[in-house]
Amino acid sequence: MRLAYRQFHEQSAVATATLVTLAEFGLLAFDPEKRGQELVIHGLIQQGLYRGDRGDCLRGAWLHMARLGLAVSARQDTARALAIRDRLRMFEAQAEYHLVRDLGVEASPRLNLREDLADGARLMLIQAQIWNARLAVHPVLLRTDEGRLFMMNPFSGRDDEVTQQHISMHIASPVQAGPQQFAGGMYLDTGLALRVTPGDAALRMQC
């Protein structure tokens, strides 16, 4: 089952991707025509002041999905994370890139699209909207359906068929080149992804 939903608020993209993921795994139901249903999840996963450049909301989403019985693991590209930090420092000498450290996934392996999409997995590819030394996290949801690949962007609510080549080219695009046209917007791939699969009912967190 594949669903799509459009975020209601500029800060609720992670919650929207989480909502759709949970629904596709049959853990909740929602009406795609009714706006704002992700805000309940946003209230659960976002603690304190929202910071678009930090991993707090992603960490909350990870914990929430795990508590509901899904297995969540991270994929990350260390070299790309360092390149993003260096790009931010071109505009602000003391700028830091926090996502990988906020999630505690420094030792996680790199994404392998073919392997990581197997077994009905959902992949949250973590993108960034970036302005000089400022960065805001934005996830897109990638999954297969009958051998075809689809990507849902919470910003537009669109669920479009894509090719693995298209995804691979985007995630390999040089950080120095800045944001690229992707999923209907201009995004810089962070090299970070959350892989979500059916898991035990108990809390499972695998870094």
NORRATA-V81240 format. One record per pair of residues at least 6 apart in sequence whose ideal C-beta (glycine too) atoms are under 8 Angstrom apart, sorted by the first residue. I is the first residue (numbers start at 1). J is the second residue. Records with the same first field share a line. If there is no record, write none. Layout:
BEGIN
I->J + J
END
This chain:
BEGIN
1->23 + 24 + 26
2->24 + 143 + 145 + 150 + 152 + 159
3->20 + 23 + 24 + 32 + 152 + 159
4->20 + 32 + 152 + 157 + 158 + 159
5->16 + 19 + 20 + 30 + 32 + 37 + 38 + 152 + 154 + 157
6->16 + 35 + 154 + 155 + 156 + 157
7->13 + 15 + 16 + 38 + 154 + 155 + 157
8->16 + 35 + 36 + 37 + 38 + 39
9->36 + 39 + 42
11->42 + 46 + 50 + 52 + 57
12->38 + 39 + 42 + 154
13->137 + 138 + 139 + 154 + 155
14->42 + 45 + 57 + 58 + 60 + 61 + 137 + 139
15->38 + 39 + 41 + 42 + 45 + 46 + 57 + 61
16->38 + 154
17->61 + 124 + 139 + 140 + 141 + 152 + 154
18->38 + 41 + 45 + 61 + 64 + 65
19->28 + 30 + 37 + 38 + 41
20->141 + 152 + 154
21->65 + 70 + 122 + 124 + 141 + 196
22->28 + 41 + 65 + 68 + 70
23->29 + 30
24->122 + 143
25->70 + 122 + 196 + 198
27->68 + 69 + 70
30->37
31->37
38->154
41->61 + 64
42->57
44->60 + 64
45->57 + 60 + 61 + 63 + 64
46->56 + 57 + 60
47->56 + 60
48->56
50->56 + 57
52->135 + 136 + 137
53->98 + 99 + 134 + 135 + 136 + 137
54->98 + 99 + 102 + 137
55->98 + 99 + 100 + 101 + 102 + 103 + 137
56->102
57->137
58->99 + 102 + 103 + 126 + 137 + 139 + 194
59->102 + 103
61->124 + 194
62->72 + 103 + 194 + 205
63->203 + 205
65->72 + 196
66->72 + 199 + 203 + 204 + 205
67->203
69->198 + 199 + 200 + 201 + 202
70->196 + 197 + 198 + 199 + 204
71->196 + 197 + 198 + 199 + 200 + 204 + 206
72->194 + 195 + 196 + 199 + 204 + 205 + 206
73->108 + 194 + 195 + 206 + 207
74->103 + 105 + 108 + 192 + 193 + 194 + 195 + 207
75->108 + 109 + 110 + 111 + 112 + 116 + 123 + 192 + 193 + 194 + 195
76->100 + 105 + 106 + 108 + 109 + 110 + 111 + 191 + 192 + 193
77->110 + 111 + 191 + 192
78->100 + 106 + 191
79->191
80->175 + 189 + 190 + 191
81->97 + 99 + 100 + 190 + 191 + 192
83->174 + 175 + 176
84->97 + 128 + 135 + 175 + 188 + 190 + 191
85->95 + 96 + 97
86->175
87->130 + 175 + 176 + 178
88->95 + 96 + 97 + 130 + 133 + 135
89->95 + 133
90->133
91->132 + 133
92->132 + 133
95->133
97->135
99->126 + 137 + 190 + 192
100->106 + 192
103->192 + 207
104->207
105->192 + 207
107->207
108->207
110->191
111->123 + 171 + 191 + 193
113->123 + 164 + 167 + 168
114->164
116->123 + 193 + 195
117->123 + 142 + 143 + 144 + 149
119->197
120->143 + 144 + 197 + 198
121->143 + 195 + 196 + 197
122->141 + 142 + 143 + 195 + 196 + 197
123->141 + 142 + 143 + 193 + 194 + 195 + 196
124->139 + 140 + 141 + 142 + 193 + 194 + 196
125->139 + 140 + 141 + 142 + 151 + 167 + 171 + 189 + 193
126->137 + 138 + 139 + 189 + 190 + 192 + 193 + 194
127->137 + 138 + 139 + 140 + 182 + 183 + 187 + 188 + 189 + 190
128->135 + 136 + 137 + 138 + 179 + 187 + 188 + 189 + 190
129->135 + 136 + 138 + 179 + 185 + 186 + 187 + 188
130->136 + 178 + 179 + 188
137->190
138->154 + 155 + 185 + 187
139->154 + 194
140->151 + 152 + 153 + 154 + 182 + 183 + 187
141->151 + 152 + 153 + 154
142->149 + 150 + 151 + 162 + 167
143->149 + 150
144->150
148->161
149->161 + 162 + 163 + 164 + 167
150->159 + 160 + 161 + 162
151->159 + 160 + 162 + 167 + 183
152->158 + 159 + 160
153->160 + 183 + 184 + 185
155->184 + 185
156->183 + 184 + 185
158->184
160->183 + 184
170->180 + 182 + 189
171->189 + 191
173->180 + 189
175->188
178->188
179->186 + 187 + 188
180->186 + 187 + 188 + 189
182->189
END
